[in-house]
Every structure is written in structure tokens, then in C-alpha cells.
Amino acid sequence: MGAGKVLGGSSNLNLTIWTRGDAVDYDLIANINNDPSWKFESMKKYFKKSETFHPDSSKSFDRENYGYDGPIHVVPVDASRRGYSLSDYSHRACEAAGFKYNGYGNDGNTLGFSTLGQSVDSMNGGRQSSTKYIENFGPANLHVSELQMVASIIFQDKKAIGVKTVGGVTYKASKEVLLCAVDYAPLRYCSTQELETNLISSNTESQLSITSRVSDETYGIIPSSSSSGVCKKKLKKYNQKQGGLLEGPSCEFSAWKNYATHYTPHFLENITGSYFTLLSIVATPTSRGYVTIVSNDPSAAPECDPKWLSTQVDRTIMKEAMKTANEIVAKMVDEDGTPVIAAEVDFNGNPPALGFGEEDLETKLRTSLRSGFHYLTNDQAGTCAMAPLDSMSPLPVVDTDCKVYGVQGLRVVDASVFPVPITANTQAPVYALAEKIADAILADYPLSAQS
């Protein structure tokens, strides 16, 4: 599992894609917990609080939907200095395939195709990781202790009073202990239960994300087989100019389609020309997996089986998504009807082709499948689910203020608390979650007049 083991975590190395998700997802969380404060309309103020939005001034959009004084600068791709040679073709192809343009797509309705936002400040410092909260808003009494791996939570009776590191250093908490972005570490209070990942969503929508990724000589993709020299050159360019490949996403837009009414790159180093990639993603999977500890050693890897595509529903939706992707590619034509995509570059080095037949779908599905890494739709979400104490699915770990059941003074505040998949990249939803819980903590411990 790729993870950013550095201050700021994976926000230092993600694709910087800034998406909030669909209102259906947050409204479902609210319904599961009988708490309207988790509805999308209620959460919108926290999305806005975390961002400073820099739109394309020539575009018409709902200004009230975005924030303009938060710590994270967000620039839509169409307002950035990036350019994509196949943009017009791909947009027209999406429209021809039945997708309606949906602006920036962060108003709670993800269906259609939308211009992606990126957490990048192109003018003043490149990509925006979560460390911007510390740089711009960090209080004077904040101390960050780096290179410290937490081994256990210290309890006094049933109250969390601190943590102990692998090196034996103890940190005491005067009020509460917050667990944030600790992945699958066995220090979690909930680790005594076999918890589920990719929890089934009880809403009726199963959506597909098709994301275009265009590669050319200016903005390409560094393949995993690249030499360290290639990576060093890209990193040098970023460090000098905050530009190039590492500045922001290689994704231009996303397209979402609802299949619920029908069903309950390989890149070479020295490529030339333009490349177009469609990523088909089952955004609200019905497959269930598990994560469970195998040792009380915090450095020991847990046993994890996400069981991707283990249900017929998920496999059927993915095949339909692949057909839709094929349809979009087929509709990418010049004004005279000439196809602009010459051939397919296969993940497994198979002979070039354009599209694939029905009989090849299953093989293609099995050989090309991978995780979305930090996507809330198909990774860690749900391992410390927020749910009522009497819930059987999902299994409850925290309440709606992210307080862990059965103990005092302990909260989990990260993506693991989302009880259902969210049709978004991790960054914006997690920052909104953190803003919301910060308000909950302030309500429990009001700041003094001197603070």
C-alpha cells in the first residue's frame, strides 16, 4: 500500500485531485447515524473552510459553493497553466457518449463530466499538502515530533491519557488522544474486532468514474520502471520552478455515470505524442474485505484482503464501465470523422489494438485491475466506522464526534471513520472531516479569552 511516510502524509505525493464527492454519500452517513450535521449541505461549510479557490474567471459557476480564505489553494485544471492536446476531442466524445458537462462537479452532484480541481498554488509554491495548515495557521504552542512511531495508547482505567512510542518515549494528554492517519496500525482500539473495508453502501447508486489522463512531452507519467535519473530530473524541475510533472495532477476531468438503474498504462520511458487514459472505477462497491491484526507488534503488517470485485454486481458494473470507456474512445474523432486515437497501449504488453470485444472483457478486467490507492471508494475507509452502537453493518467504532466507544478521551479522526464509500479522492473529504471534528472538540473544550 503506497503511503507518504513524511510530515503531511500522502498529501505530499498524491495526484492533488480535489473532489468532494456526491451528496448521496454524506446524506447516507447522516441517515445511518441519525445526525443531520453530516448531510452534504451541512458539511459544505467545512469544505469551504479548508480551501482558497482560484477559478477560471471567464467561467460561470456558483461562487457561494466555494471557499476563498482557507489554507489549501485549489486551482481547477482549466484555470491552471497546464494544457492538454486532446482536451477538445475527449470533451466532445464524452458529450457524444451521453455525459453532460457538470462544471467543477463539487456541488454535490457528481454525475456527468467535470473539470477537476487540483490542490496546487501555481503562483506561490506548487502542490499544497496538509502541512499548509501548520505553515499558515499553526498555533505557537504546537510541537511536531518527527520520526516517532506510536506503539500503544496509555490508559488509566478506561481513559486514554497518552501514547508511548516504539522508542519508549511517552507523551501525556491533558484532555484527549487523537489518532489520525495511522492506517492499519494495531494500536487502534478497534483492532480486537475483525473489521470490514469497502463496506457495502445501502444507497441505490453505484457510480463509475472515468478519468482522462493525457500524457505529452511537457506533462507525462513517470512509469514505475523509470530510472532514478528520470525521477531526479522531474524533481529538480519542480524544486526550481514548482512546475512540470510533479506540480499537480495528470488528470484533467472526471466523468460519472450511474448504473444502478440497470444493475443491483502502461507507459514507456521515451514516449512521444499524446496519450489518453481512461480509469474505470467502481465508486460504491458491494464487495467486502477485512483487515485484522496478527501481532501486537506495531511494525508488523496486518492481514488484509480487500476482496475486490468479489460480487457479481461489482464485476458487472466494471464491465459496463469498460464498455462506456470504449464508447468514449470510439467517439474521439476529427471533424471529418477520422479517429484521433490510433491504438491501445496494453498494460501487459499485448499487441496494439483499439477497443476489445465482449469475450475479452473478463480477461482485461482481471489483468488490469488495481487499487485507487487513497480513493475512499476502494481502500481503507470503514475500518473504524462511524455508526450507532447497535449497528451490525457497519460495525461501530466511533460516534458522530469520532469518539471511540467504550473508552474516554480517545478519538479517531481520519478516513477510516467513513462508514460508506465516498465518490471522491481522499483529500477534500478528510480535510472537511477534520474541520468538523475540530469544531466538536472546541465545543467540548472552549478556548479561553486569552487563547
HELIX and SHEET records of a PDB file:
HELIX    1   1 GLY A    9  ASN A   12  5                                   4    
HELIX    2   2 ALA A   23  ASN A   33  1                                  11    
HELIX    3   3 PRO A   36  TRP A   38  5                                   3    
HELIX    4   4 PHE A   40  LYS A   49  1                                  10    
HELIX    5   5 ARG A   63  ASN A   65  5                                   3    
HELIX    6   6 VAL A   77  ALA A   79  5                                   3    
HELIX    7   7 SER A   87  ALA A   96  1                                  10    
HELIX    8   8 LYS A  132  PHE A  137  1                                   6    
HELIX    9   9 TYR A  189  THR A  192  5                                   4    
HELIX   10  10 SER A  228  LYS A  241  1                                  14    
HELIX   11  11 GLN A  312  ALA A  330  1                                  19    
HELIX   12  12 GLU A  358  ASP A  360  5                                   3    
HELIX   13  13 LEU A  361  SER A  368  1                                   8    
HELIX   14  14 ALA A  415  VAL A  417  5                                   3    
HELIX   15  15 GLN A  427  ASP A  444  1                                  18    
SHEET    1   A 4 ILE A  17  TRP A  18  0                                        
SHEET    2   A 4 GLY A 117  GLN A 118 -1                                        
SHEET    3   A 4 ILE A  72  PRO A  76 -1                                        
SHEET    4   A 4 GLU A  51  PHE A  53  1                                        
SHEET    1   B 4 GLY A 112  THR A 115  0                                        
SHEET    2   B 4 CYS A 251  ASN A 258 -1                                        
SHEET    3   B 4 GLN A 207  SER A 215 -1                                        
SHEET    4   B 4 TYR A 275  VAL A 282 -1                                        
SHEET    1   C 2 VAL A 120  ASP A 121  0                                        
SHEET    2   C 2 GLY A 126  ARG A 127 -1                                        
SHEET    1   D 3 VAL A 150  GLN A 156  0                                        
SHEET    2   D 3 LYS A 159  THR A 165 -1                                        
SHEET    3   D 3 THR A 170  LYS A 172 -1                                        
SHEET    1   E 2 VAL A 177  LEU A 179  0                                        
SHEET    2   E 2 LEU A 410  VAL A 412  1                                        
SHEET    1   F 3 LEU A 195  THR A 197  0                                        
SHEET    2   F 3 GLY A 289  THR A 292 -1                                        
SHEET    3   F 3 GLU A 303  ASP A 305 -1                                        
END                                                                             
